[in-house]
Amino acid sequence: MSDLLSRITIEDGKRGGKPCIRGIRITVAEVLGMLAAGESAESILHYHPDLEGDDILACLAYGAREVDHPVIIAA
């Protein structure tokens, strides 16, 4: 998974410091949003030719890692 996650970059001043894909100006959130809206990976790759299939997998891996933390609920 670390190979996939290495595709995700965060740079000051680029897209407000949001996680992007390989330094291009497409954010992880944009790709995840397209997938959540029902876009297929093939469609995303067609309309965003700078992206590669592993970029989409990297976004999914990044999202999974970001939500995998303990939740503490005050009683």
NORKAHU-V300615 format. One record per pair of residues at least 4 apart in sequence whose ideal C-beta (glycine too) atoms are under 6 Angstrom apart, sorted by the first residue. I is the first residue (numbers start at 1). J is the second residue. D is the distance in whole Angstrom. If there is no record, write none. Layout:
((I,J,D) (I,J,D))
//
This chain:
((1,61,5) (4,57,5) (4,58,4) (4,61,5) (5,61,6) (7,21,6) (7,22,5) (7,55,6) (7,58,4) (8,19,5) (8,58,6) (8,62,5) (9,20,5) (9,23,5) (10,19,5) (12,17,6) (15,20,6) (15,25,6) (15,27,6) (18,27,5) (19,28,4) (20,27,5) (21,26,5) (21,55,5) (24,50,5) (26,30,6) (28,59,5) (28,62,5) (29,33,6) (31,59,4) (32,59,6) (32,63,5) (34,39,4) (34,44,5) (39,43,5) (39,44,5) (41,56,5) (44,48,6) (45,51,6) (51,55,5))
//
